[in-house]
Amino acid sequence: MRSFVLITGAGGGLGKAFAAECAARGWRLFLTDTSESALAALATGLERLYGSEVQTATSDLTDPASRQALWSEIDRRGVRLHMLINVAGTDFEGAFVDQTIEHLRTIIRLNVEGTVEMTRRALERRDLARPLRIINVSSLAGYYPMPIKATYAASKRFLLDLSLALRHELDARDATVTVLCPAGLPTNPVTLHSIRAQGWWGQWTTRNVGPVASQTLDAALAGKAVVIPGRVNHVLRVVSGLFPPERVAAFIGRRWRAVRHDPPRPLTPRIEEGAARS
């Protein structure tokens, strides 16, 4: 039986880093993302560089029908899994009242619903001859209530709590769950802009994706529960836990307003496209 590592969001910066690290370790890969061209280029590069077998299939994990089609394709190819890395996730930064309803739905559908379903279905398709390692990508934001990123942070808190609970449920099934909680990752122009906007704070807490992927895989193989890359981020996590959540939220809100220079704006009525059909 051929056993694979399934990586969602493989076309993004962190997904590519995980894929490269897994290929370097000699593991077969099954990669999924929304872009067929990005997946094809990544697969070709990994196969040439590492000689690994790489299979791909596109999927929009915000769409239940697309998720079902992905699993049907996985079944058709007879793929079994010894690792699942749930990287796929999204955010639309900005005040809650400025977010469209579709933006909020997308965050929840991808970060929460998509990750839950991928994890549940992966358990049904595991390679029973090997331990199953599950890695969920949360965020350091999952530890804090965060103004300007309220829905995103709450979705990452969900993934943190889900992962910690599931690792105890699955312990008797020879499966482990590790949750990655990074701070800034320089993966695309949007995140780079956000990191620069934070000044020295952003520079100190940011880590490169390659070492983060390697550290996380090592932690998953060792059965560790949580990975927080960087000593500064560990200190921030500990210190913030000494204060009430409402004070942490107020502090984060002041920092975001300072770097964004966005004054509070009144809520204006807005009719979302398709609202009548929802």
N, C-alpha and C positions, 0 to 999 in steps of 0.2 A: 504494500500500500504506500502510495506517495503522500507524504505529509508536508503541509505548507504553512507559511506564516501569512495571514490575511491582514493587510494594512489598508485602512480607509483614509481618505484624504491624502493619497500617496503623491499627488501632483504638487502639493504645497511644499514649503521649505522644510518643515519638520518631518513631513511624510517622506520626502526624498532622503533625508538624513537617516531615518529609521530603515528605509529600504536598502540604502547603501551599506549600513552597518550589518543588517541581516544577511545580505548577499556576501559580504566579506567573511561572514562566519559559516558560509557554505549552506545556507538554508534555502529551500525552494520558496518562491514568493508568489502570492496572488494579490495583485494591486487593483484598487478601485478608486475612481474619482469621476468627476463630471466630464473631464476633457479627454477625448480619445487620443488626440495628438500628443498631449502631455504624457499620457500613459505609454504610448508607443515609443516616444523618444527615451523615456526613462528605462523602459524594459530593454531596449536595444543597447543603451549604454551600460546597464548592469550586466547583461549577458556577455558583452564584449570584454568588460573589465574584470569580472569575477568568474565567468563561466557558469553562472547560476541559471537554473530554470526559472523563468519569470512568466507568469500568466497574468492577463489583465482583462477587465470588463468594466465598462462605464456604468455608473449608477448615480442617480440623484437621491441621496439618502433622506431628503425632506419629503419624498413622495413614497407612500406605502406601496404603490404598484411597482415603482422602480426598484424598491428594496426586494420585493417578492421576485421580480424578474432576475435580479442579481443572484438570489439564492437558488432559483431554478437552474440558472446557468452553472453555478458551482456544483449542484447535484448532477447535472448532465455530464460534467467533466470528471465526476468521481473524486472530487477534491476532499481531503480530510485535513483537519487543522491541529497543529500543536501550539499555535500562538495566534492571538488576535490583538492587533494594536489599533485602538479606536482613536485616530487622530482627527478625523473630520469634525470641524466645528466652525462657528462663525460669530461675528459681532458687528453691530452697527453702532459706532460710538456716537453719543450725543444725549442730550436731555431726554427723559422719557416722553415728555409731551411733544417733542419734535420727531419722535420715531413714528414711522407709518405702522399701521396694524400689520401689514405684510412683513415688515422687518421683524417685529416682535414675534410673529408666528414662525418665521424662518429660524430664528435663534432657538426657539423651543423645539421645533420639529427636528432640527439637525442635532443640536447639542444634547437634548434630552431624549426625545422619542427615537431618533436614529440610533443613538448609542445603546439604549436599552434593548431595542429589537436586534441589533447586530450581536450583542452579547448573548441574548437568549438563544438565537438561532445557531450561533457558533457552538454552543454547548451540545447541541444535537448532532453536530458534524465533526466532533473532535476525533482525533486519532487515539483510540483507546489503549494503544501500546505505549503512549508517552504521556507525561504530565501536560496539562493544558495551562499555558500562561496567558493571562489577559492583562493588557495594559490599557488603562483609560487615561486620556489626556484631559486633566482638569486645568487648574490655574492657581497661582497664588491668590488671585482675586476671589477664589472660592472660599477663602478664609474670612473675607471681609464683606460687609454691606457697602457697595460702592456707588455713590452718586455718579451720574453721567454714564455709567456702565451697569445700571441696576439689573436689567434682565440677564445680561451676560454673566455677571458675577453670581446671580442666583442660580443660573443653569449650571455653572461650574461647582457651586456648593452642592447641588443635587448629585453631580457625578462623584464628588468627594465622598459624600455620605453613602451613596449607592455602592461604591467600590469597597469601602471599609466594612459595610454590612455583608456584601456578597462573599468577601474572602473568608468569612467565618462560616457561611452557609456551604461553601464549596470545598472547605478543607477536607471533608471526608470523601470527596469525589476526586481526589488527586488533581485539583485545580487551584491555582493561585490567582489573586487579583492584586495588581500594583497600580497605584494612581500617581501620575506625574503632575506636579504642581509648580510649573515654572513661572518666573516673572516675565520680563521682556525677552522676546526672541526675535532677532532681526531677520524675518522671513520674507517680507515684501515691503514696497514703498509706504504703505499705510502704517505698518507697525514701526518702520524706521522713523517716520515723521512723529509718531506718538512718543517714541523713545527720546528723540531729540528735544521734543517739547518739554519733557520732564527734567531736562538739564542734568546736573550731576547725579540726581536721584535715579534717573533712567539709565545712565551709564554704569552706575554701581550695581544695579540689580539685573542687568541684561547678561545673558549667556548665549554663546554660539550653539547652533543646533547640533553640530556633529558630536561634541563631547556630551551634550545632554542626552542624545539618543544612545550613545554607548553606555553612559552611566545608568540609564533607565533599564536597558536590556540586562545589564549585569545584576541590577537590583531585582528584576523580575525573576531571573534564573535562581537567585538566592532566596526567593519567596518573600521579599520585603514588601511592606504595606505602602509606604509613601516615599516619593522622591521629590525633594525640594533642592534644585540645583543652586549652588552658590552659598557660601557662608553668610554673606550679607543678608540673603533672603531668609536663611534659617533664623538669624537674629531678629529680623523684622517680624517673622511669624511668632517668635516667643514673646517679644516685647509687646506686640499688639494684643496678645492674649491677656495681658495684665490690665487692660482697660475695658470698660463696658462697650459693647458694640455700637451704641449710639454715639459715643465720643469718637470712636474710630471712623465712623461714617462722616461725622462732622469734619474731622481733620482731612480725610480724603477729599471731601467736597470742596473745602477751601483750597486745597492744592490744585485740583482740576480747574477751578474757576480762575486761579492765579495764572496758570500756564496757558489756558485757552482764551482768557480775556472775554469770556461770554457772560454778560449780565443775565440774571434771571428774566425770562420772558413770559408774559401771560399766555395762558392756553387759549388758542383761537379755534373755533369750530372748523372741522375738516371732515369731508366725506371721502372715505377711502374707495378707490375703484374696486368694484366687486363686493362692497359691503352688503348690498342687498341680497347677494347670493350666499353669504356665509351663515 
